[in-house]
Amino acid sequence: MLKHVVLFTPRADSDPAALTAAMDKLAALVGPVPGFLDFAFGPNRDYEAKSPYTHGFVCTFTDRAAHLAYEGHPDHKASGAALVALTEGGYDGIFVADLEV
C-alpha cells in the first residue's frame, strides 16, 4: 500500500474555485484509475505548529504501479499543472512524500 502525501500553500491571490476544481478532478480519478483507492483534501490544521504548509491532500494506492497509472493520467497532469500555478513558490512550493505502508 502506498500513501501519497502532498502539502502546499496557495498563493494569496489564487482563486479558491480553481483550487477546488483541481482537487475535484484528482478525486474523480478514484475508481477510473485501477488501484487508486481514496483521495482526501483539506486545510492543514497543524495542531503542533510544525508545518509551513496550509493545505494538502492524501491519496492511497494499492502499489507503485497504481501510483504510476495515476501520475500518467491526463487529468492528473492537468490538475498538477493547475496546482503548481496556484501554489506559493510554484513547483518548489509543493512538498511530496510517498509512504509505503
N, C-alpha and C positions, 0 to 999 in steps of 0.2 A: 504494500500500500504506500502511496506517495501523497504527502500533503504539500501543496504548492502555496506558499505564503507570499503575498505582495503587499508592501506598505509604501505609502506616498503621502504627499501634501499637495492638494490642488492649489494652483495659483490663486491669489486673491481676486483676480479679475476673470477667472474661469466661470463658465456658465454651468451652474449646478444641473440643469436639464441635460446638457451634453454629457456630463459625468454619469448621470443616471442612465442615459441611453447606452453608453459604452458598457456599463456594468450589466444592464439588461441583456445586451447582445451576448456577453460572455455567459451569463446564466442560462440563456436559451440553448447553449451547446450541451448542457447536461441532457443525456438521452441520445441526441443525434451523433455525438462522438462516443463510440464504444469505449467503455471503461472510465468515462468521466462521470463520477458518482454524485458529487454535490458541489455547490458553489454558495458562498456566503459573503456578503459585502456590508460594510458599515463603518461608522466612525470609530477611531481608536480612542477609547476612554482613558487609557494609560494610567490606571489607578496607582501605579508605583512611580510615576513621573520619571520614566527611563527612556522614553522614545521621542524623537523629534517629528515623527510622522502622525498626521491627523486622521488618516483613513487607510483602509486596507481591505483585502479580500483573501479568502482561503478556498482552495479547490482540493477535492480528494479524487485521486486516480487509482485504479487498480494496480497500475505498474507504470514503468517508464514508457512502454510502448503506447499506452493510452495518453500519457502526457505529450509524447511526440506527435500523436494524431491531433491533439488539441493545439499544440504550437503551430502546426502546419495548416490548420483550418483558416480559410479566408476571413471568416468573421472574427477569429482571434487576432489575426494580423491587423484588421481594420480597427478593432477595439484597442489593441495595443498602441497603434499609432495615435488614436484619439487620446488615450491616457497620457502618452508622452507629451502631447501638445497641451494638455490641461494641467500638467504637473509642474510644481515649482522646481526648477532645475532640469526640466525635461527628462531625458533618458537617465542621466546621472542622479536624478532626484528620486528614483524608484529603487526600493530595496526588495530583493527576492531571495527566498530561502526555499529549498526543496528538501523536505524531511522524509526520509524513508522510515516508515513506522510499521 
